[in-house]
Each structure stands twice: as structure tokens, then as C-alpha cells.
């Protein structure tokens, strides 16, 4: 299935909140790591209804897995690190009045969400078989430590708030192969995600900010080199180009 057809089908079935440009960026990143023969799996943190995960699973080549981590329920609340707007958003979610995609029920209210997502993957020819395609259910702080033996080529971090984004970056970075890519989907949407990303990368070495639009895309350099200006130098390079 061609990229455009796949994106249109996922959106038509209301399986993602991501706009077409972000799904295309995700697919392009998958192609980049495959063409560069970057070793490792495709990992996603925040699966929701499975739309973006299906894009990654459909992009798998031989020897790779898709691993999707999610609570498969109502997302945990933000903290003081996230600012006021996320707390207002979470009040709506907690009240049971949040709207879903295209008038559907909000995914966090679906009682059998895990089974629904499994079905969504299967409908696109990507059965959740726990070998090539895995879904890991639970809070990140409980599931990530149990899945330490993972090598990652591409990570899609789509979990909104400061604490989970930080947790995911701390998990991904040491497991990310040289040339691997991390996508921070909420970098431009939620202050907590942006703060967590900036804070983590400002203390890291050996990365390149590829773009900040339509979301932040960061590549780990194949060989670690002495940091020269870190994340903010990379950001200045992008903004001045």
C-alpha cells in the first residue's frame, strides 16, 4: 500500500489524531532508517487507536519489530511542570466530556481499548502476534523497566506531558542505534513535551535536530562526538536556514 493511500485510509477510519503531514513525516523517517540500514526496532510510546503505529508496522522490513507502549486507557494527569493549559484539558478528559475523532467516543473512554487496537492493526494486515508486532499494556514506569533488552532504530514519542516524555527519552536514548531517529510528536503542541525534550537534549551529546516541523525529529549521530552547543545550537541552525 502506497504511503498516500495508507494515510488516507487511516484518517478515513478515524484511527489517529495526527494530520497527514505528521503521518508522512513518520513514514519518511521509517524509510530513512531502512535505507541507512540502521539496526533496531520501531518503538512507539502512546498508541491511542493505533493509526500511527499501523504506519510503522506497515513499514517494517525483515528482522524488525514494532513495539507499541500504552496504558490503553485514560491517560495519566499532567503535573505542575506542564503548565495551566494541560490541566484544563485534563479536566475535560476526567469529566467524561472529551470528544473523540469525528464525533466518535474519546478513545480513553473505550473499556476494551486494547482489544479494539489489536483489531485495528489486524484490519491493516498487521496482526499483533507478539513477535513482529507487540503491544505492551501498562504505565511506562512499570512496563519500560521490564523491556530493557531492546535496540531501537526509530522511536515515536507521543505522550503529551513532561514526565512521560522524559521517561521515554531516558529509555530510548541509550537503546537508540547510531543514525536512529526520535520523533517528538507533541513538541509544538504541549509545553511539557517541549521542556522535557529541550532539557534532556541539552545534556546529551551526538545528535542532530533534523526539523521542528510538523513535529520535532532528532537523529542520533552514528559516532558520538564532543557536544558543541547541544540542542540549542541545532535549533539555531534550523531557524537560520
ABEGO torsion letter per residue (X at the ends): XBAAAAAAAAAAAGABABBAAAAAAAAAAAAAAAAAGBBEBBBBBGAEAGAAAAAAAAABBBGBBBBBBBAGBBBBBBBAAAEAAAAAAAAAAAAGABBBBGGBBBAAABAAAAAAAAAAAAAAGBBBAGAABBBBBEBAAAAAAAAABBBBABBBBBAGBAAAAAAAAAAAAAABBBGBBBBBAAAAABAAAAAAAAAAAAABBGBBBABAOABBBBBBBABBBBBBGEAAAAAAAAAAX
